[in-house]
Amino acid sequence: MNLFKKKFNTPTFCFILFSLLIALRDVGSSALLGEQKLHPLVMLKVFSITTTIVCGLILAKTKGLRELLKPIQENQVLVLKMGVSTTISFASMMYGIAVLGASLFTTVEHGLIPMFTVILAMYFLSESIKKQDFFGITLSLVGVQMILYPSLDKNEINLNQNVIGVICAIIASYSTALNSVYQKKLLKIGYDTFSILSWRFLIPSIFLIVFTKAYHVEPMINTMIIKSVILGIVGFSLPLVVLLFGLKNSTLIKFSVFNLLIPLETVLLASVLYPSDLKSFQNVFVIIGSLLILSGVVISENMIGLKVKK
């Protein structure tokens, strides 16, 4: 019990909460995109603008406008890279969802993000990985792919015939992992969490506003706006704040392990909210995949000793 309390520290709690909130967002987004025929660009625009405004207002009220403007005054290049990579991630995500569908795309994306995160963290941040790290992450990655397999069979989708969708998933995953590196760098410099997030989503917000206007994307009705704003705060802004709070005292490699919980939690939440989907857990691939993911996380959390090279 003492060992469990010792391991279940603040970063661990933040990463688990982050994965749960993202899973909730994915399930809610799929509902808005499918059942209510909401255009994905409009939904992302609401998410992005909501995060920019909410984080900006919170920081301006608590620490003042000067703290909010610090990153753009002192590290314009890094802030610009963060905004551009987020925009690329969004653009790739939207096209990939159009090709593969929201559920399948997010499952593929969440399986790729941890892999890219580990590689980029080792290269740009000099984070090291031990054998136990590698074993735990690899085990969980295999589990994610096993959970993905029934989705491919159910939707009769041949990834070989959807190369563009897969490429979009790869680009979106890489861009998201790269963003984590940029955010970690800004955290190490000492910038506030709300300031980082506010500037990260400013450029994507402008891009999405211009794009939806230029291509005459159908606007959402008031009830959808309210639902999207609530989902944006709970499933988009809040998990990112929680993530950066956890990263202040941890590494991206450790976070990547917990990120692999998202596909499992998404299937579980979908089954709870939509009982008709409960049959998903009757599939042997999903059962084995779930056990592998949980085993990988347990191994990583209890056997890993991460070191950061100086």
Secondary structure by P-SEA (a helix, b strand, c coil): caaaaaaccaaaaaaaaaaaaaaaaaaaaaaaaccccccaaaaaaaaaaaaaaaaaaaaaaacccccccccccccaaaaaaaaaaaaaaaaaaaaaaaaccaaaaaaaaaacaaaaaaaaaaacccccccaaaaaaaaaaaaaaaaaaaaaaaaaccccccaaaaaaaaaaaaaaaaaaaaaaaaaaaacccaaaaaaaaaaaaaaaaaaaaaaaccccccaaaaaaaaaaaaaccaaaaaaaaaaaccccaaaaaaaaaaaaaaaaaaaaaaccccccccccaaaaaaaaaaaaaaaaaaccccccccc
